[in-house]
Amino acid sequence: MMPESFLDWVETATRFVIFGAAILLMALFVFYLLICPLEDGRRFRLLFLPNKLILVLLSVGLVAQIAWTIELLVSLSSETGLTAEECWAFLFGTRFGRLGLLRCCLLGALLGYRVIHLLRGVGSLSNDRSARIRRSRSDADGGDGVLEGRRTRLCSSPEKRSLIGILESLPLRPLEPGLWLEAGLVLAQLASLAWLGHAGAGVGPWGNVQLGADLVHLVGSAVWPAGLFPLLLCLKLAIPQEIKETALRRFSDLSVVMVVIIGGTGVLNACFRLQDLSQIVTTSYGKYIFLKTVCFLLLICFGAVNRLKLIPRLRGTAQDISPARESWLALRRNVLIEQLLFVIVLVAVARLGLLPPPHEA
């Protein structure tokens, strides 16, 4: 199961970054748009979209995609070096070349939009802070103190005080239609990865079935288990416990559906790639599929413990606050372990794209 050369590891690492960045980007937007609670207006929801993290993922994904495209181009070059005609033929005449260009364009457009959005947010934040300073000075010179009284009542607990501190540093603007367009582009760059694997080479009706199964498999994995990453970010936020419980239950309900979808499409993909069950242990390709399957089953086990045991015990009263706290700690630990299992799955996915299926070997 070990790659045969150092270059194999380099290409595996590149594919790992490409798939990881694409899936995590989609997971952040899915969590924000479909799972985040909307209690207390829009204020809590604003905390769930880490703009700087999105910027980092887009940058890393773009660099990895450029590196992968260059690796392929260099590997196909002749001993005399690359010519302009060869570069043109690769970029516009091959599936991998066109795919690399498309993904670079999508990621570049998303990165540019996110940079502009971030700069606008910094400007809006500066104006918002200046307005608050002017209001504070006005209140100090003879204001009626009504706003301060409301703030004192609102910040009656340490947890809410920390929440208000975070919210006051955010520019509160309505949900922009551009965010849905951005989410659509993120979905497009994720879906394009289906053509990066073996399914992209399929022809005929069964080839379309394989491609469709890969597409559904990718999108489903962005909801769960990749959604565990934004879920952990949510659990670490200084927000009321009720908001966290709502996000947990929504994520848990959606994960049940995703388990069925990912499991079904995974079995279908394995049927297309393997000729018989013995190839799971007799071929390198089958061994990586077996590794993915084991991690998938472990993820289901941890998710079942979270859903059936830990989440129902989160709501503690004055008499049983200690068990509720222990459940929160156990839940965070389980989510962290699930994320590590998902990283192993991504490594297996990165290798599977470089290994020929048994019937092609």
LOBAMAR-304587 format. One record per residue (C-alpha): residue number from 1; x, y, z. Coordinates in steps of 0.2 Angstrom, whole numbers, m for minus. Example, Ala and Ser with C-alpha at 12.3 -4.5 7.8 and 13.67 -1.06 7.14 Angstrom:
REM residues 2
DOZA   i  east north    up
DOZA   1    62   m22    39
DOZA   2    68    m5    36
REM end
This chain:
REM residues 361
DOZA   i  east north    up
DOZA   1     0     0     0
DOZA   2    15    11     0
DOZA   3    18    23   m15
DOZA   4    33    17   m26
DOZA   5    42    33   m26
DOZA   6    44    51   m18
DOZA   7    35    58   m33
DOZA   8    20    47   m29
DOZA   9    19    55   m11
DOZA  10    21    72   m19
DOZA  11     6    69   m30
DOZA  12    m4    61   m16
DOZA  13    m1    76    m5
DOZA  14    m6    88   m19
DOZA  15   m22    78   m22
DOZA  16   m25    78    m3
DOZA  17   m25    97    m2
DOZA  18   m36    99   m17
DOZA  19   m49    87   m11
DOZA  20   m48    93     7
DOZA  21   m49   112     3
DOZA  22   m63   109    m9
DOZA  23   m74    98     3
DOZA  24   m70   109    18
DOZA  25   m76   125     8
DOZA  26   m92   117     4
DOZA  27   m94   111    22
DOZA  28   m93   128    29
DOZA  29  m106   135    17
DOZA  30  m118   121    20
DOZA  31  m116   123    39
DOZA  32  m119   141    38
DOZA  33  m134   141    26
DOZA  34  m143   125    31
DOZA  35  m138   121    49
DOZA  36  m134   138    58
DOZA  37  m148   143    70
DOZA  38  m157   160    67
DOZA  39  m162   164    85
DOZA  40  m161   182    91
DOZA  41  m162   188    73
DOZA  42  m146   186    62
DOZA  43  m134   190    76
DOZA  44  m129   172    81
DOZA  45  m128   166    63
DOZA  46  m115   179    58
DOZA  47  m103   170    70
DOZA  48  m103   154    60
DOZA  49   m94   160    44
DOZA  50   m76   161    46
DOZA  51   m71   173    32
DOZA  52   m52   172    35
DOZA  53   m53   153    35
DOZA  54   m62   153    19
DOZA  55   m49   164    12
DOZA  56   m35   152    17
DOZA  57   m44   137    10
DOZA  58   m46   146    m7
DOZA  59   m28   151    m7
DOZA  60   m21   134    m3
DOZA  61   m33   125   m15
DOZA  62   m28   137   m29
DOZA  63   m10   134   m26
DOZA  64   m12   115   m25
DOZA  65   m23   115   m41
DOZA  66    m9   125   m50
DOZA  67     4   114   m44
DOZA  68    m6    98   m49
DOZA  69    m8   105   m67
DOZA  70    10   109   m68
DOZA  71    15    92   m62
DOZA  72     4    83   m75
DOZA  73    11    95   m89
DOZA  74    29    91   m84
DOZA  75    26    73   m83
DOZA  76    20    73  m101
DOZA  77    34    83  m108
DOZA  78    47    76  m119
DOZA  79    66    76  m116
DOZA  80    69    91  m126
DOZA  81    57   101  m115
DOZA  82    40   109  m117
DOZA  83    35   119  m132
DOZA  84    21   131  m133
DOZA  85    11   119  m144
DOZA  86    12   105  m131
DOZA  87     6   117  m117
DOZA  88    m8   123  m128
DOZA  89   m13   105  m133
DOZA  90   m12    99  m115
DOZA  91   m22   114  m107
DOZA  92   m36   114  m121
DOZA  93   m35    97  m128
DOZA  94   m35    85  m113
DOZA  95   m48    82  m100
DOZA  96   m36    85   m86
DOZA  97   m29   101   m94
DOZA  98   m47   109   m96
DOZA  99   m52   103   m79
DOZA 100   m36   112   m71
DOZA 101   m40   128   m81
DOZA 102   m58   127   m75
DOZA 103   m54   124   m57
DOZA 104   m41   138   m57
DOZA 105   m53   150   m64
DOZA 106   m67   145   m51
DOZA 107   m55   146   m37
DOZA 108   m47   162   m43
DOZA 109   m64   171   m45
DOZA 110   m69   165   m27
DOZA 111   m53   171   m20
DOZA 112   m55   188   m28
DOZA 113   m73   190   m22
DOZA 114   m68   185    m4
DOZA 115   m54   197    m4
DOZA 116   m65   211    m9
DOZA 117   m78   206     3
DOZA 118   m66   205    17
DOZA 119   m59   223    13
DOZA 120   m77   229    12
DOZA 121   m80   221    29
DOZA 122   m65   229    37
DOZA 123   m71   246    31
DOZA 124   m88   244    37
DOZA 125   m81   238    54
DOZA 126   m71   254    55
DOZA 127   m86   265    52
DOZA 128   m96   255    64
DOZA 129   m83   257    78
DOZA 130   m82   276    74
DOZA 131  m101   277    76
DOZA 132  m101   268    92
DOZA 133   m87   279    99
DOZA 134   m97   295    94
DOZA 135  m113   288   103
DOZA 136  m103   284   118
DOZA 137   m96   301   119
DOZA 138  m114   308   117
DOZA 139  m121   297   131
DOZA 140  m106   303   142
DOZA 141  m110   321   139
DOZA 142  m128   319   145
DOZA 143  m137   304   137
DOZA 144  m152   297   145
DOZA 145  m143   280   149
DOZA 146  m157   270   141
DOZA 147  m145   261   130
DOZA 148  m133   257   144
DOZA 149  m147   250   154
DOZA 150  m152   238   141
DOZA 151  m134   233   138
DOZA 152  m132   229   157
DOZA 153  m147   218   157
DOZA 154  m142   210   141
DOZA 155  m125   206   148
DOZA 156  m131   199   164
DOZA 157  m121   182   163
DOZA 158  m103   180   158
DOZA 159  m107   169   143
DOZA 160  m118   183   136
DOZA 161  m105   196   140
DOZA 162   m93   187   129
DOZA 163  m106   184   115
DOZA 164  m110   203   115
DOZA 165   m92   207   114
DOZA 166   m90   197    98
DOZA 167  m106   203    90
DOZA 168  m101   221    93
DOZA 169   m85   219    83
DOZA 170   m95   212    68
DOZA 171  m103   223    54
DOZA 172  m122   217    55
DOZA 173  m128   217    37
DOZA 174  m142   207    29
DOZA 175  m138   191    20
DOZA 176  m131   196     3
DOZA 177  m138   187   m12
DOZA 178  m120   186   m17
DOZA 179  m117   173    m4
DOZA 180  m129   161   m13
DOZA 181  m119   164   m29
DOZA 182  m103   161   m20
DOZA 183  m110   145   m12
DOZA 184  m115   140   m30
DOZA 185   m97   142   m36
DOZA 186   m90   133   m22
DOZA 187  m102   118   m26
DOZA 188   m96   119   m44
DOZA 189   m78   118   m39
DOZA 190   m82   103   m28
DOZA 191   m92    94   m42
DOZA 192   m78    97   m54
DOZA 193   m67    85   m44
DOZA 194   m78    70   m50
DOZA 195   m70    72   m67
DOZA 196   m53    71   m58
DOZA 197   m55    53   m54
DOZA 198   m59    37   m63
DOZA 199   m77    41   m65
DOZA 200   m72    55   m77
DOZA 201   m65    43   m89
DOZA 202   m81    33   m91
DOZA 203   m91    32  m107
DOZA 204  m109    28  m111
DOZA 205  m124    26  m100
DOZA 206  m114    17   m86
DOZA 207  m101    30   m87
DOZA 208  m114    43   m83
DOZA 209  m120    33   m69
DOZA 210  m103    32   m61
DOZA 211  m100    50   m63
DOZA 212  m117    54   m55
DOZA 213  m113    43   m41
DOZA 214   m96    51   m38
DOZA 215  m105    68   m39
DOZA 216  m117    63   m25
DOZA 217  m104    55   m15
DOZA 218   m93    71   m15
DOZA 219  m107    83   m11
DOZA 220  m113    71     3
DOZA 221   m96    70    11
DOZA 222   m96    89    12
DOZA 223  m111    89    23
DOZA 224  m105    74    33
DOZA 225   m92    70    39
DOZA 226   m83    86    33
DOZA 227   m97    96    42
DOZA 228   m89    90    58
DOZA 229   m76   103    56
DOZA 230   m88   119    56
DOZA 231   m98   110    70
DOZA 232   m82   109    81
DOZA 233   m80   128    77
DOZA 234   m98   131    82
DOZA 235   m95   121    99
DOZA 236   m80   132   103
DOZA 237   m89   149   101
DOZA 238   m94   159   116
DOZA 239  m113   158   113
DOZA 240  m128   151   123
DOZA 241  m129   133   125
DOZA 242  m146   132   117
DOZA 243  m139   138   101
DOZA 244  m126   125   101
DOZA 245  m139   112   105
DOZA 246  m150   117    90
DOZA 247  m135   116    78
DOZA 248  m131    99    85
DOZA 249  m148    92    83
DOZA 250  m150    99    65
DOZA 251  m133    92    60
DOZA 252  m136    75    68
DOZA 253  m153    74    59
DOZA 254  m145    79    42
DOZA 255  m130    67    45
DOZA 256  m142    52    46
DOZA 257  m148    55    28
DOZA 258  m130    58    22
DOZA 259  m125    41    30
DOZA 260  m137    32    19
DOZA 261  m132    42     3
DOZA 262  m114    41     6
DOZA 263  m115    22    10
DOZA 264  m126    18    m5
DOZA 265  m115    28   m18
DOZA 266   m99    21   m10
DOZA 267  m105     3   m13
DOZA 268  m110     7   m30
DOZA 269   m93    15   m34
DOZA 270   m85    m1   m27
DOZA 271   m95   m12   m38
DOZA 272   m89    m2   m53
DOZA 273   m71    m3   m48
DOZA 274   m69   m21   m41
DOZA 275   m73   m37   m51
DOZA 276   m75   m48   m35
DOZA 277   m75   m46   m16
DOZA 278   m58   m54   m14
DOZA 279   m49   m39   m23
DOZA 280   m52   m29    m7
DOZA 281   m38   m38     1
DOZA 282   m28   m44   m14
DOZA 283   m25   m28   m23
DOZA 284   m18   m11   m18
DOZA 285   m34    m2   m24
DOZA 286   m45   m14   m14
DOZA 287   m35   m11     2
DOZA 288   m38     8     1
DOZA 289   m56     5    m2
DOZA 290   m56    m7    14
DOZA 291   m47     7    24
DOZA 292   m61    20    18
DOZA 293   m74     7    23
DOZA 294   m67     4    41
DOZA 295   m66    23    44
DOZA 296   m84    25    38
DOZA 297   m90    12    50
DOZA 298   m81    20    64
DOZA 299   m88    37    60
DOZA 300  m105    29    60
DOZA 301  m102    22    77
DOZA 302   m96    38    85
DOZA 303  m110    47    77
DOZA 304  m123    35    84
DOZA 305  m115    38   102
DOZA 306  m116    56   100
DOZA 307  m134    56    94
DOZA 308  m141    42   105
DOZA 309  m131    45   121
DOZA 310  m122    62   122
DOZA 311  m134    74   114
DOZA 312  m149    69   125
DOZA 313  m139    72   140
DOZA 314  m133    90   136
DOZA 315  m148    99   144
DOZA 316  m143    99   162
DOZA 317  m153   106   177
DOZA 318  m146   113   194
DOZA 319  m146    95   200
DOZA 320  m137    86   186
DOZA 321  m126   100   179
DOZA 322  m110    89   181
DOZA 323  m116    75   169
DOZA 324  m121    88   156
DOZA 325  m104    96   157
DOZA 326   m96    79   155
DOZA 327  m107    76   140
DOZA 328  m101    92   132
DOZA 329   m83    87   134
DOZA 330   m86    69   128
DOZA 331   m95    76   113
DOZA 332   m80    88   108
DOZA 333   m68    73   110
DOZA 334   m78    62    99
DOZA 335   m80    76    85
DOZA 336   m61    78    86
DOZA 337   m58    59    84
DOZA 338   m71    59    69
DOZA 339   m61    73    61
DOZA 340   m45    63    62
DOZA 341   m54    48    54
DOZA 342   m60    59    40
DOZA 343   m42    65    37
DOZA 344   m37    46    34
DOZA 345   m52    45    22
DOZA 346   m45    59    12
DOZA 347   m28    52    11
DOZA 348   m36    36     5
DOZA 349   m46    46    m8
DOZA 350   m30    54   m14
DOZA 351   m21    38   m17
DOZA 352   m36    29   m25
DOZA 353   m36    42   m39
DOZA 354   m18    38   m43
DOZA 355   m20    19   m43
DOZA 356   m28     9   m57
DOZA 357   m43    m1   m53
DOZA 358   m40   m20   m53
DOZA 359   m49   m22   m70
DOZA 360   m37    m9   m78
DOZA 361   m21   m14   m70
REM end
